[in-house]
Amino acid sequence: MSKVKLGFLGVGFMGQLAHLANYAALDTCEVVALTDAKQKQAELVAKAYGVPKVYATAAEMLADPEIDAVVASQMFDNHVNIVEDVLNAGKHILTEKPLCLYPQNGKALVECAKKSGKMHMIANHKRSDPAVEYALKVIKKWQKTGEMGKMRYVRLTMPPGDWVAGAKGVNLPISTDEAYAAYTPEQMPAGFDKKFSDDYFVFVNYYIHQVNLMRYLMCEDYKLTFADKSGALLAVESKSGVSGIIEMAPYSSTDSWQESAMVCFEKGYVLITLPAPLVAQQAGTVTVFSNNEQEGVFTSPALANVSAMRNQAANFIKVINGEMMPPCDSAEGLKDLELAMDYIKFEK
């Protein structure tokens, strides 16, 4: 199978550390072009990574027939300005989370992906962490066999912490002092005031990963049932009646990352601990507790030293090649935004 040819739309901090560095390490794809608002920076990045073509604009890059797919590392309130152009140019696309800013505008992106016949994968990288992938296999097995009873409860915790742990002083991005090009951010829909919009922006920026991961681990849709006025937690209930909570900021940590997910069944649980998002090639850990009639047993698999970001890159190439469906597509990304909107309305 020939290598997938990629174009990069944005090679800033996240574009380099979270994405470009990982795709450049794969033997299943080739980064053939890039563009960035900072032209000098784009040229330096291209030289460092051996990317042969640097385009002045996104439109010029999208006209390149060699490119199969685009990795667009942009602010999410800029997605409405670029996603449809990429899809309509006949390219698959990966964008950072969330789908966009407001669900009202996200519906158009979902519809565009359907009409184009191209994949729009949302970079909810936690779904690609080897620990989460392993845990999901256990969860689905237990649901199918019933050996551990019914799923009863899911708990996610993500206190603020050192999310760039793996990047500090190790793989600093290439940067210049060029000014960023101005863009028109996604506009606030009618009927919302600025305070509401600001609170909503903060929530989707920081906690949309947990909103998304909850659905993945429950293996079904869910609805909001409670929102703590202090902003510390929210409670949900799945379609089949499973309870869940997301602890957003019960405390903070200055120099570490302490994120976890616990999925409880009647006779056991699966506990996942996740590393900082930019940690260098390290998967999370999984502890499985199963309690039969004789004894309780703890197991913990030895997982490959592959980060969620690297595995996400590999998964996107598999999606393009038709080897798997996206871990998260635009339609599911829309559900995340709708839940976020419900949360802010409930909290108020």
N, C-alpha and C positions, 0 to 999 in steps of 0.2 A: 504494500500500500504506500502511495507517495505521501510525503510529508504535507501536513496542512500548512498553508501559507497565511501568516497572520500580519495584520496591520495594527499598530498601537495608536490610539487617539488619546494622548495625554501621557507624559512620562515624568510626572512630578514625584513627590515623596512616595505615595502609595503606588503610583504607576511603576516605579522602579523596584521598590523593596517588596511589595506584596505581589506584583504581577510579572513584570519583565524579567526579573532575575530568575523566577521559577520557570517561565516558558522557555527561556534561553537554555535551561539545563535539561530540557526534554529532547529526546531523539525522535519524537513523533510529529514535531512541528518545526517551523522555521519562521522567525520574525523577519519579514522582507521589507517592511516600511514602517515609518512612524511619523507623527506630526505632533507639535505642541505649540501653544501660544508663545512660549519662550523659544525663539528660533535658534539662538546660540546654544541654549541648553539641549535642545533636540539634537543638534549636530554633535555635541560632545557625548551625549548618551548613545547615539547611533555608532559613533566611532568606538566607544568602550565595549559595546555589545556586538559589534560587527554587523549592524543593520545596514544594508546597502542603499536604501532610499529614504530621503528625508523630504517630506512635502511641506509646503508653506501653509496649506489649508486642509481642513478635513475633506472638503469637496474634491480637491485634487486627488487625495489619497483614495477616496471612495470610487473614483473613476478608474482606478488601477484594476484591470481584469485579473491580475495574478492573485489578488488577495481573496481568500476564501472566507475569512472571518476577522472581526475587529474586537480587540479588547479595549474598552473605553473606560479609562480611569478618570472619572469626572465627579465633581460635586453632584449629589443627587438632584439638587434643584436645577441642574442644567440638562438632565436627561430628556426633558420634553423638547429640547432644542436639537438633539443629536440622534436619538434612538430611531425615530422614523426614517431619517435620512439614510442611516446605515442599513436598515431592513429593506427599504425601497431600492437600495443600490444592489440588492441581492447578496448581502453578506450576513452571516450569523453574527451575533453580538453577545458579549459578556459585559455587564455593567456592575458596578459596586451596588451594595445594598443601600437604601431600599429601591424599589422599582422607580419611584420618583418621589415627589413630596406629598401631593394630595391624591386621594383615591379617585376624585372626580376626573383628574387628568390621566391617571393610570389606566383607566378603561380604554382610552384611545390607543395607548401603547400595546395593550393586550390584543386589541382588535387588529392593529397593524401587523403584529407578529403572526396572527392567524392568516391574514390575507397574503402576507409575503411568502409563507411557507418556510420561513427561516426560523432558527432557534434564537430566542432571547433568554439567556441564562442569567439569573441573578446571583451575584457572588456572596451568598450566605455561606461563607467558608466553613463554618462549624459543621455543616452537614457532610463535608468532605474530610473531616478529621478521622484518621483511622480508628480512633477510640469510639467515635459516634457511629461509624459504619459497622464496627464489631457489635456494639451495644444494640443497634437496631436489628441485627440478625437474631440476637438472643431474644429481644422483645417480641419480634414477629413469630419466632418459634414457640415461645410460651403462649402467645395469643392463639396460635393454631392448635397446639396440643392440649392446652388447658392444664398442663402439668403443675403450674404454680398458681392455679386459680385465676381469678379475674384481675385485670389491672385496676388499681384503686386510686392511685395518687401520683402526681408528677410535681417535683419541686426543682426550680431553677434559681440559682443564686449567682449574681455578677456584681459584686461591689466595685466601685471605681478603684483602679490600681495602675500599675506600670505596664500599659498595654504594648509598648514598643520594646519590651525587654530584650529581645534578640537582636535589635538593631542598634542599641546604644554603643557607640564607639567601635562598632564592628563593620557594618556595611552602610556607611553613610551615603546618602544619595548624591548624585552629581547635581550641582546647583549653580545658578548664575544670579546676578543681581538685576536681571531684566524684570520689567513690570509685567504683571499678569494682564492678559487681555480682558477687557470688560465683557460681560455677557448679561443678558436679561434673565434673571432668575425666574423660576416658575411662580406665577402670580397667585396670590391668595384668592380663593373663590369668594363670591359674594356671600355676605351674611356672617363672616367671621371678623372679629376685631383683632387688633395687633397682639394683644396679650394672649389670646387663645392661640393665634398662629405661632407665636414665639414658643409657648409651652409645648405645642404639638411638634415643632421643629426639633426641640431638644429631645423629646421622647423618641421620635423615629431615628434620630441620629445615634443615640446611645443604646436604645433597648430593642430596636427592631430585630436584632439577632435572636434575642430570647423569645420574642413573640413568634418568630419563625421556627425556632428550635422546638418550642412547645408542641406545635402541630406535628412536627416530624416525629417526635418521640411518642406522642399519643396515637399516631397513625390515623388520625381523623381530625376533622374540623372541630372547633370549639367556640364558645361565646364567653364574653366577659360577664362576671357575676358581682364583682366588687372591686372598688379602687380606693385604696387608702388615701386620705386627704393629704398626708404628709409626703406622699410620693415614694414611700418605702416598698410597697408591694401592690400587686394586683392579683385577683383570684379569678379563675376561669372554670368552666365545666365543659367537657367534651360532648360530642353528639350522643355517645352511649352512656354518659353520666359519670365519667371519670373526673375527679377534682384535681385542680392544679393551682400552684401559685408561682409567681415570678417575684423574687426578692431583688429589687433593683439597686437600692443603695442602703442596706442595713448598717453598713460601716464602710470605711475606705482604707486603702493600704498604699503607703507611699512608694515602697520599693519591691512590691511583689504583685502577682496576679492570682486571685483566688476564686476561680469560677468553677461551678459544679452543676451537675444535673443528676437527679435521683428519680428513677422510675420504679414505683412500688407495686407489686402484685400481692395477692393474699398470702403466699408462702415464700416470698423472696423479693429481691430487688436488684436493680442494675444501677451502679453508681459510676458516674463519669466525672473525671476532673480534667479540665482543659487548660493548656498553657496560654500564655499571652499571645495575642493574634500575630505578632511579628517575631515570635521566638524562632530561632534558627533550627531547622529540621528536627522537630520533636513532636511526636504525637501526644495526645492525651493518654490517660490511663483509665482502665475499666476494672471495677471489682464487681463480681457477680456473687450474690448470696442466695442459695437455694436451700429450703428447709423441707425435707421429706419427713416421713413418719419416724425415722430413726435418729437423724441428726441434721444439724445445719452445716452447710459446706460453703467455704469461700474459695473462689477461683479468680485468677487475674492473668489474662493472656499477655504474652510478650509480643508487643507490636513493633512494626518496623519504624525506624527513626525517619519518618517522613512527616513534614509539617502539613497542616490543613491547607495552607496556601499552595504548596507544591502539588498536593494530591488534587486540589481543586483545578489547577491548571491541567493536570493529566485527565481529569474527568471532562473538562470542556472539550478537549481534543477528541475524546471518546464520543461525546455527544455529537460533534460535527461529523464524525465518521459513522454515525448510526449504531454505535456499539452499546449505547445506554441512553435513557431519557435524562434530561437535566435534573440534577438533585433539587433544584428550585427554578421554576420558569416564571414568566411574567404574570401568568394567571394566579399563581399562588402568592406572588409578591403583592398583588392587588389585595388579597385577603389580609395580609399583614397590615397594610395601610388602613383598611376598613376597621380592623381591631384597634389600631392606634387611635383612630378618630373616635371610636366608641369610648376608649379609655379617657381621653381628655374631656369629652363631654360628661362622662360619669364623674370624673374627679371634680369638675366644676359644680 
